[in-house]
Amino acid sequence: MIVRGEHGLLASPELVWRALHDVSVLRATVPGCEELDQTGPDEFTGAASVGIAIIKGLYRGKLKLLEEQEPSFISVQVEARSGHAEIRGKGSLYIEPAGDATLLRYEGEARISGPLASVGQRLLPSASKALIEQFFRNLDDWLVAGLDREEEATA
């Protein structure tokens, strides 16, 4: 399965970069996140409750940063498991200035095995894209709220 897309954020690339590296921000913005911990300089473990169609589950997994070029590029590898599926994938995120905002372009490829793969194969690409877009909307809301707090503090 391949997913790709883009999303605009109302913050500078530097703020977006910092937010994407802040575990507390990620805990607050990843859809269904129940736990997230940094276990090494470039490694994280966590769990998220995710539902695709009628199949819902708690996915536990690892994320590893493979390559970074601050503040414009991040490449990751992900592995996650639940009782319904095992997911392995790699993805890239390009962070580009867009005036006073930031354009995020993403692309990724995932392999899914287990009961979910056979039952929900047709639903997986659109469900995955919806989860990614929800994360970026949550991140944008978090960034905008932070910028509003900064403006109030300096007023």
Backbone as ProteinMPNN parsed JSONL, in Angstrom:
{"seq_chain_A": "MIVRGEHGLLASPELVWRALHDVSVLRATVPGCEELDQTGPDEFTGAASVGIAIIKGLYRGKLKLLEEQEPSFISVQVEARSGHAEIRGKGSLYIEPAGDATLLRYEGEARISGPLASVGQRLLPSASKALIEQFFRNLDDWLVAGLDREEEATA", "coords_chain_A": {"N_chain_A": [[0.841, -1.166, 0.0], [0.56, 2.189, -0.863], [0.844, 5.536, 0.199], [0.375, 8.996, -0.26], [0.605, 12.563, -0.097], [-0.219, 15.993, 0.685], [-0.07, 18.727, 3.023], [-0.949, 21.819, 4.439], [0.433, 23.906, 6.992], [-0.056, 26.344, 9.535], [2.386, 27.62, 10.481], [5.889, 28.293, 10.952], [8.531, 26.519, 9.166], [10.578, 25.867, 10.994], [9.281, 25.868, 13.514], [7.472, 23.796, 13.043], [9.259, 21.686, 12.654], [10.425, 21.503, 15.237], [8.124, 20.807, 16.711], [7.526, 18.297, 15.616], [9.499, 16.818, 16.738], [9.051, 16.737, 19.406], [8.078, 14.878, 22.01], [5.881, 15.214, 23.756], [4.177, 16.836, 22.258], [3.65, 15.144, 20.106], [2.339, 13.049, 21.448], [-0.018, 14.358, 22.031], [-1.11, 14.849, 19.529], [-1.088, 12.686, 17.715], [-3.445, 10.583, 16.292], [-5.505, 8.704, 18.422], [-3.424, 8.09, 20.175], [-2.058, 6.443, 22.905], [0.165, 5.944, 24.392], [3.546, 7.09, 24.269], [6.948, 7.008, 23.992], [10.328, 8.078, 24.057], [12.96, 6.037, 23.259], [15.56, 6.0, 22.53], [18.118, 7.973, 20.849], [17.098, 8.226, 18.238], [14.821, 6.697, 18.261], [11.542, 5.478, 19.041], [8.867, 4.197, 21.06], [5.48, 3.081, 21.244], [1.868, 3.211, 21.628], [-1.263, 3.042, 20.019], [-4.741, 3.476, 19.724], [-6.64, 2.373, 17.18], [-9.094, 2.449, 14.648], [-10.312, 0.76, 11.857], [-12.778, 0.689, 9.632], [-14.945, -1.737, 10.814], [-13.104, -2.963, 12.343], [-11.287, -2.611, 15.136], [-8.461, -1.74, 17.128], [-5.714, -1.971, 19.465], [-2.696, -0.826, 18.673], [0.639, -1.595, 19.033], [3.941, -0.413, 18.823], [7.049, 0.465, 17.104], [8.974, 3.289, 16.138], [11.441, 4.479, 14.033], [13.816, 6.939, 13.348], [15.238, 7.362, 10.3], [16.668, 9.057, 8.62], [17.548, 12.49, 8.652], [17.252, 15.9, 7.702], [17.633, 18.796, 8.896], [15.814, 21.822, 8.591], [14.13, 20.341, 6.861], [13.564, 17.669, 5.998], [12.529, 14.376, 6.812], [12.938, 10.951, 7.327], [11.388, 7.894, 8.052], [10.982, 4.698, 9.72], [8.543, 2.288, 10.441], [7.041, -0.043, 12.655], [4.349, -1.989, 13.679], [1.976, -3.747, 15.725], [-1.077, -5.529, 16.259], [-3.874, -7.441, 17.508], [-5.108, -7.865, 15.137], [-3.501, -7.267, 12.95], [-0.263, -6.889, 11.412], [1.967, -4.348, 10.78], [4.331, -2.926, 8.653], [6.462, -0.394, 7.58], [7.821, 2.338, 5.604], [8.479, 5.825, 5.452], [8.531, 9.196, 4.139], [8.923, 12.637, 4.884], [8.585, 15.819, 3.713], [9.445, 19.09, 4.399], [8.501, 22.252, 3.712], [9.014, 25.756, 3.238], [6.305, 28.064, 2.948], [5.542, 30.91, 2.319], [4.428, 32.568, 5.146], [3.836, 30.225, 6.267], [3.873, 26.576, 6.281], [4.451, 23.918, 4.046], [3.739, 20.571, 4.037], [4.824, 17.687, 2.544], [4.148, 14.303, 2.013], [5.059, 10.85, 1.739], [4.669, 7.36, 1.619], [5.146, 3.84, 2.158], [3.585, 0.845, 2.987], [3.426, -2.447, 4.351], [1.012, -4.799, 5.081], [-0.056, -7.398, 7.122], [-1.975, -10.27, 8.192], [-5.322, -10.76, 9.639], [-6.642, -8.262, 9.17], [-5.508, -7.354, 6.794], [-6.573, -9.06, 4.837], [-9.342, -8.695, 5.121], [-9.823, -5.908, 5.09], [-8.528, -4.773, 2.863], [-9.281, -3.097, 0.691], [-10.114, -0.842, 2.041], [-7.936, 0.146, 3.414], [-5.965, 2.022, 2.177], [-7.457, 4.504, 2.004], [-8.28, 4.798, 4.67], [-5.812, 4.963, 5.974], [-4.775, 7.329, 4.856], [-6.688, 9.11, 5.847], [-6.138, 8.985, 8.624], [-3.533, 10.042, 8.651], [-4.021, 12.627, 7.674], [-5.673, 13.537, 9.754], [-3.824, 13.591, 11.853], [-2.131, 15.686, 10.909], [-3.977, 17.823, 10.92], [-4.523, 17.939, 13.669], [-1.945, 18.594, 14.569], [-1.611, 21.098, 13.341], [-3.646, 22.537, 14.657], [-2.592, 22.44, 17.268], [-0.184, 23.861, 16.91], [-1.142, 26.398, 16.087], [-2.612, 27.133, 18.358], [-0.498, 27.346, 20.159], [0.94, 29.479, 19.03], [-0.962, 31.488, 19.352], [-0.954, 31.594, 22.157], [1.64, 32.562, 22.568], [1.438, 35.124, 21.403], [-0.422, 36.311, 23.139], [1.086, 36.319, 25.483], [3.098, 38.128, 24.877], [1.729, 40.448, 24.552]], "CA_chain_A": [[0.0, 0.0, 0.0], [1.307, 3.448, -0.957], [0.083, 6.752, 0.499], [1.103, 10.252, -0.445], [-0.259, 13.726, -0.067], [0.386, 17.208, 1.231], [-0.911, 19.436, 3.989], [-0.393, 23.098, 4.859], [0.366, 24.242, 8.419], [0.071, 27.782, 9.769], [3.552, 27.878, 11.332], [7.149, 28.247, 10.195], [9.162, 25.189, 9.124], [11.345, 25.629, 12.221], [8.33, 25.475, 14.564], [6.961, 22.473, 12.679], [10.347, 20.74, 12.931], [10.506, 21.312, 16.694], [6.924, 20.086, 17.163], [7.632, 16.904, 15.178], [10.527, 16.165, 17.551], [8.656, 16.905, 20.8], [7.246, 13.722, 22.357], [4.615, 15.646, 24.35], [3.338, 17.305, 21.15], [3.219, 13.961, 19.36], [1.325, 12.359, 22.26], [-1.268, 15.12, 21.965], [-1.603, 15.039, 18.166], [-1.237, 11.425, 16.98], [-4.788, 10.055, 16.548], [-5.607, 7.496, 19.231], [-2.193, 7.814, 20.926], [-2.24, 6.127, 24.32], [1.489, 6.076, 25.002], [4.65, 7.353, 23.355], [8.175, 7.258, 24.741], [11.579, 8.043, 23.299], [13.788, 4.986, 23.84], [16.92, 6.24, 22.075], [18.197, 9.26, 20.157], [16.3, 8.204, 17.017], [13.848, 5.607, 18.366], [10.376, 5.698, 19.877], [7.89, 3.117, 21.168], [4.206, 3.634, 21.636], [0.64, 2.468, 21.369], [-2.386, 3.87, 19.584], [-5.997, 2.778, 19.469], [-7.017, 2.759, 15.821], [-10.185, 1.677, 14.069], [-10.497, 0.796, 10.411], [-14.107, 0.094, 9.434], [-15.443, -2.316, 12.063], [-11.98, -3.588, 13.048], [-10.591, -1.646, 15.984], [-7.471, -2.424, 17.935], [-4.599, -1.247, 20.059], [-1.471, -1.146, 17.95], [1.883, -1.282, 19.743], [5.001, -0.471, 17.841], [8.285, 1.236, 17.162], [9.274, 4.21, 15.058], [12.867, 4.798, 13.995], [14.202, 7.982, 12.407], [16.301, 6.829, 9.455], [17.465, 10.15, 8.078], [16.989, 13.823, 8.881], [17.954, 17.082, 7.216], [16.905, 19.87, 9.577], [14.442, 21.533, 9.0], [13.382, 20.115, 5.627], [13.31, 16.293, 5.578], [12.587, 13.296, 7.8], [12.6, 9.621, 6.821], [11.106, 7.029, 9.206], [10.581, 3.304, 9.565], [7.532, 1.995, 11.453], [6.551, -1.409, 12.829], [3.288, -2.011, 14.688], [1.193, -5.0, 15.776], [-2.269, -5.668, 17.096], [-4.425, -8.769, 17.304], [-5.686, -7.927, 13.799], [-2.581, -6.996, 11.844], [1.119, -6.46, 11.589], [2.233, -3.312, 9.788], [5.719, -2.5, 8.509], [6.511, 0.585, 6.509], [8.774, 3.444, 5.583], [7.871, 7.042, 4.933], [9.325, 10.414, 4.057], [8.195, 13.874, 5.091], [9.312, 16.982, 3.205], [8.95, 20.275, 5.09], [8.875, 23.345, 2.821], [8.424, 27.059, 3.544], [5.232, 28.524, 2.053], [5.24, 32.225, 2.876], [4.496, 32.525, 6.61], [3.338, 28.909, 6.669], [4.701, 25.431, 5.905], [3.818, 22.863, 3.27], [4.267, 19.234, 4.301], [4.537, 16.66, 1.539], [4.497, 13.008, 2.589], [4.867, 9.643, 0.946], [5.051, 6.187, 2.388], [4.734, 2.532, 1.687], [3.397, -0.069, 4.12], [2.994, -3.824, 4.119], [0.114, -5.2, 6.155], [-0.381, -8.827, 7.111], [-2.929, -10.658, 9.223], [-6.738, -10.705, 9.261], [-7.024, -6.954, 8.655], [-5.06, -7.239, 5.407], [-7.497, -9.755, 3.934], [-10.701, -8.164, 5.248], [-9.964, -4.483, 4.814], [-7.544, -4.329, 1.871], [-9.79, -1.966, -0.101], [-10.323, 0.321, 2.905], [-6.705, 0.574, 4.064], [-5.359, 3.273, 1.699], [-8.22, 5.697, 2.386], [-8.237, 4.917, 6.132], [-4.468, 5.438, 6.322], [-4.686, 8.739, 4.482], [-7.526, 9.862, 6.788], [-5.4, 9.091, 9.888], [-2.418, 10.973, 8.426], [-4.591, 13.976, 7.595], [-6.126, 13.898, 11.104], [-2.621, 13.968, 12.592], [-1.691, 17.015, 10.489], [-4.948, 18.807, 11.433], [-4.255, 18.061, 15.112], [-0.68, 19.312, 14.714], [-1.869, 22.49, 12.977], [-4.395, 23.126, 15.778], [-1.669, 22.592, 18.386], [0.747, 24.95, 16.576], [-1.879, 27.674, 16.099], [-2.9, 27.443, 19.768], [0.767, 27.776, 20.75], [1.243, 30.818, 18.531], [-1.906, 32.388, 20.031], [-0.468, 31.781, 23.532], [2.815, 33.432, 22.488], [0.985, 36.486, 21.146], [-1.034, 36.801, 24.379], [2.144, 36.524, 26.47], [3.894, 39.307, 24.526], [0.852, 41.636, 24.467]], "C_chain_A": [[0.894, 1.24, 0.0], [0.361, 4.591, -0.615], [0.981, 7.946, 0.223], [0.109, 11.393, -0.442], [0.506, 14.928, 0.434], [-0.614, 17.906, 2.125], [-0.21, 20.732, 4.374], [-0.588, 23.31, 6.353], [0.631, 25.732, 8.585], [1.178, 28.094, 10.768], [4.795, 27.772, 10.454], [7.708, 26.827, 10.169], [9.951, 24.864, 10.391], [10.441, 25.208, 13.378], [7.77, 24.083, 14.293], [8.01, 21.414, 13.007], [10.439, 20.442, 14.426], [9.32, 20.51, 17.215], [7.01, 18.603, 16.798], [8.678, 16.119, 15.964], [10.225, 16.254, 19.051], [7.662, 15.801, 21.16], [5.901, 14.165, 22.943], [3.659, 16.17, 23.273], [2.794, 16.109, 20.375], [2.164, 13.173, 20.129], [-0.034, 13.032, 22.12], [-1.875, 15.149, 20.563], [-1.761, 13.755, 17.347], [-2.615, 10.846, 17.3], [-4.743, 8.743, 17.342], [-4.399, 7.177, 20.089], [-2.518, 7.581, 22.395], [-0.926, 6.185, 25.077], [2.521, 6.335, 23.914], [5.856, 7.736, 24.195], [9.368, 7.209, 23.798], [12.51, 7.06, 23.993], [15.247, 5.104, 23.427], [16.938, 7.547, 21.317], [17.284, 9.34, 18.925], [15.211, 7.139, 17.057], [12.761, 5.923, 19.385], [9.561, 4.409, 19.942], [6.575, 3.745, 21.605], [3.055, 2.706, 21.338], [-0.444, 3.462, 20.99], [-3.588, 2.984, 19.332], [-6.537, 3.295, 18.146], [-8.147, 1.862, 15.344], [-10.243, 1.868, 12.574], [-11.758, -0.006, 10.134], [-14.572, -0.475, 10.772], [-14.332, -2.961, 12.882], [-11.226, -2.514, 13.815], [-9.578, -2.407, 16.82], [-6.448, -1.474, 18.515], [-3.335, -1.734, 19.353], [-0.281, -0.681, 18.772], [3.019, -1.37, 18.74], [6.179, 0.413, 18.122], [8.378, 2.142, 15.945], [10.749, 4.545, 15.155], [13.095, 5.881, 12.95], [15.388, 7.448, 11.608], [17.248, 7.912, 8.959], [16.758, 11.467, 8.367], [17.888, 14.869, 8.25], [17.176, 18.283, 7.752], [16.916, 21.136, 8.744], [13.573, 21.075, 7.83], [13.01, 18.669, 5.301], [13.461, 15.328, 6.742], [12.177, 12.005, 7.096], [12.473, 8.688, 8.022], [10.804, 5.604, 8.77], [9.645, 2.987, 10.723], [7.216, 0.504, 11.452], [5.507, -1.365, 13.925], [2.511, -3.32, 14.575], [-0.038, -4.805, 16.645], [-2.725, -7.109, 16.931], [-4.945, -8.975, 15.889], [-4.667, -7.821, 12.671], [-1.167, -6.728, 12.332], [1.415, -5.51, 10.437], [3.723, -2.973, 9.825], [5.763, -1.499, 7.362], [7.626, 1.587, 6.669], [8.072, 4.649, 4.993], [8.84, 8.2, 4.952], [8.414, 11.619, 4.203], [9.094, 15.024, 4.652], [8.645, 18.221, 3.786], [9.446, 21.49, 4.31], [8.242, 24.658, 3.274], [7.374, 27.427, 2.498], [4.756, 29.874, 2.577], [5.453, 32.195, 4.374], [4.074, 31.16, 7.156], [4.317, 27.826, 6.209], [3.86, 24.459, 5.098], [4.522, 21.558, 3.615], [3.854, 18.334, 3.15], [4.992, 15.334, 2.125], [4.279, 11.899, 1.57], [5.352, 8.472, 1.779], [4.535, 4.919, 1.75], [4.667, 1.608, 2.887], [2.976, -1.44, 3.616], [2.183, -4.262, 5.33], [-0.177, -6.687, 6.005], [-1.323, -9.119, 8.261], [-4.355, -10.504, 8.742], [-7.165, -9.364, 8.662], [-6.648, -6.814, 7.183], [-6.054, -7.904, 4.455], [-8.9, -9.159, 3.964], [-10.797, -6.728, 4.741], [-9.042, -3.932, 3.749], [-8.015, -3.112, 1.075], [-9.912, -0.693, 0.728], [-9.019, 0.925, 3.422], [-6.098, 1.856, 3.498], [-6.134, 4.52, 2.131], [-8.226, 5.885, 3.899], [-6.881, 5.442, 6.587], [-4.324, 6.917, 6.022], [-5.511, 9.594, 5.447], [-6.818, 10.031, 8.133], [-4.241, 10.076, 9.774], [-2.94, 12.406, 8.407], [-5.099, 14.441, 8.955], [-4.933, 14.318, 11.963], [-2.182, 15.381, 12.209], [-2.673, 18.104, 10.922], [-4.735, 19.033, 12.927], [-2.984, 18.864, 15.353], [-0.871, 20.796, 14.4], [-2.624, 23.194, 14.098], [-3.475, 23.386, 16.964], [-0.724, 23.767, 18.137], [0.051, 26.307, 16.646], [-2.204, 28.076, 17.53], [-1.638, 27.936, 20.467], [1.153, 29.169, 20.311], [0.319, 31.843, 19.165], [-1.453, 32.657, 21.462], [0.742, 32.699, 23.558], [2.415, 34.888, 22.298], [0.369, 37.097, 22.4], [0.035, 37.136, 25.411], [2.953, 37.776, 26.166], [3.061, 40.574, 24.474], [0.785, 42.367, 25.777]], "O_chain_A": [[1.857, 1.328, 0.762], [-0.78, 4.621, -1.074], [2.19, 7.902, 0.447], [-1.072, 11.216, -0.743], [1.727, 14.887, 0.589], [-1.825, 17.716, 2.013], [0.998, 20.736, 4.611], [-1.622, 22.95, 6.916], [1.443, 26.311, 7.863], [0.941, 28.754, 11.78], [4.746, 27.227, 9.352], [7.398, 26.021, 11.046], [9.988, 23.709, 10.816], [10.784, 24.301, 14.137], [7.614, 23.283, 15.216], [7.687, 20.368, 13.571], [10.521, 19.284, 14.834], [9.485, 19.634, 18.063], [6.608, 17.748, 17.587], [8.737, 14.893, 15.867], [11.063, 15.882, 19.872], [6.533, 15.794, 20.668], [4.878, 13.545, 22.652], [2.45, 15.962, 23.374], [1.613, 16.07, 20.031], [1.203, 12.681, 19.538], [-1.069, 12.367, 22.093], [-3.06, 15.45, 20.426], [-2.509, 13.749, 16.369], [-2.928, 10.637, 18.472], [-4.036, 7.803, 16.977], [-4.339, 6.099, 20.681], [-3.164, 8.404, 23.044], [-0.912, 6.447, 26.28], [2.387, 5.86, 22.786], [5.8, 8.663, 25.002], [9.413, 6.405, 22.867], [12.818, 7.221, 25.173], [16.089, 4.365, 23.938], [15.894, 8.177, 21.15], [16.76, 10.409, 18.611], [14.724, 6.716, 16.009], [13.004, 6.534, 20.426], [9.561, 3.621, 18.997], [6.551, 4.795, 22.248], [3.231, 1.582, 20.866], [-0.54, 4.557, 21.544], [-3.466, 1.883, 18.795], [-6.848, 4.477, 17.997], [-8.153, 0.659, 15.608], [-10.225, 2.995, 12.077], [-11.809, -1.214, 10.365], [-14.587, 0.246, 11.77], [-14.577, -3.451, 13.984], [-10.608, -1.626, 13.227], [-9.795, -3.564, 17.18], [-6.338, -0.32, 18.101], [-2.968, -2.906, 19.437], [-0.201, 0.484, 19.161], [3.063, -2.279, 17.912], [6.311, 1.018, 19.186], [7.914, 1.796, 14.859], [11.252, 4.859, 16.234], [12.635, 5.768, 11.814], [16.427, 7.12, 12.181], [18.461, 7.716, 8.885], [15.531, 11.55, 8.332], [19.114, 14.75, 8.257], [16.198, 18.729, 7.151], [17.972, 21.496, 8.223], [12.383, 21.389, 7.803], [12.202, 18.452, 4.398], [14.385, 15.437, 7.548], [11.19, 11.974, 6.361], [13.331, 8.682, 8.904], [10.428, 5.341, 7.627], [9.915, 3.37, 11.862], [7.134, -0.129, 10.399], [5.737, -0.778, 14.982], [2.401, -3.915, 13.503], [-0.044, -4.041, 17.611], [-2.045, -7.91, 16.29], [-5.198, -10.106, 15.474], [-4.945, -8.244, 11.549], [-0.926, -6.391, 13.492], [1.152, -5.818, 9.274], [4.297, -2.761, 10.893], [5.177, -1.726, 6.304], [8.279, 1.676, 7.708], [7.187, 4.519, 4.146], [9.835, 8.194, 5.677], [7.284, 11.627, 3.714], [10.21, 15.185, 5.146], [7.43, 18.387, 3.681], [10.649, 21.743, 4.244], [7.071, 24.682, 3.652], [7.535, 27.136, 1.313], [3.7, 29.971, 3.201], [6.536, 31.837, 4.838], [3.971, 30.974, 8.369], [5.441, 28.12, 5.802], [2.7, 24.206, 5.423], [5.743, 21.448, 3.501], [2.671, 18.233, 2.823], [6.09, 15.24, 2.673], [3.441, 11.996, 0.675], [6.313, 8.58, 2.54], [3.622, 4.928, 0.924], [5.58, 1.584, 3.712], [2.277, -1.577, 2.611], [2.624, -4.11, 6.469], [-0.499, -7.17, 4.919], [-1.457, -8.322, 9.188], [-4.592, -10.161, 7.583], [-7.974, -9.339, 7.735], [-7.395, -6.216, 6.409], [-6.343, -7.368, 3.386], [-9.576, -9.122, 2.936], [-11.746, -6.377, 4.04], [-8.789, -2.727, 3.728], [-7.231, -2.199, 0.816], [-9.825, 0.41, 0.189], [-8.995, 2.088, 3.825], [-5.735, 2.73, 4.285], [-5.528, 5.494, 2.578], [-8.183, 7.021, 4.372], [-6.81, 6.277, 7.488], [-3.808, 7.675, 6.843], [-5.083, 10.684, 5.824], [-6.886, 11.107, 8.728], [-3.993, 10.856, 10.693], [-2.37, 13.291, 9.046], [-4.971, 15.62, 9.284], [-5.019, 15.288, 12.715], [-1.89, 16.193, 13.087], [-2.245, 19.207, 11.262], [-4.761, 20.169, 13.4], [-2.945, 19.717, 16.24], [-0.351, 21.653, 15.114], [-2.288, 24.323, 14.457], [-3.567, 24.436, 17.6], [-0.484, 24.575, 19.034], [0.598, 27.258, 17.205], [-2.084, 29.251, 17.88], [-1.706, 28.854, 21.285], [1.641, 29.962, 21.115], [0.752, 32.95, 19.485], [-1.543, 33.786, 21.943], [0.872, 33.527, 24.46], [2.969, 35.781, 22.939], [0.604, 38.268, 22.699], [-0.089, 38.123, 26.136], [3.448, 38.426, 27.087], [3.614, 41.668, 24.363], [0.098, 43.383, 25.883]]}, "name": "protein", "num_of_chains": 1, "seq": "MIVRGEHGLLASPELVWRALHDVSVLRATVPGCEELDQTGPDEFTGAASVGIAIIKGLYRGKLKLLEEQEPSFISVQVEARSGHAEIRGKGSLYIEPAGDATLLRYEGEARISGPLASVGQRLLPSASKALIEQFFRNLDDWLVAGLDREEEATA"}
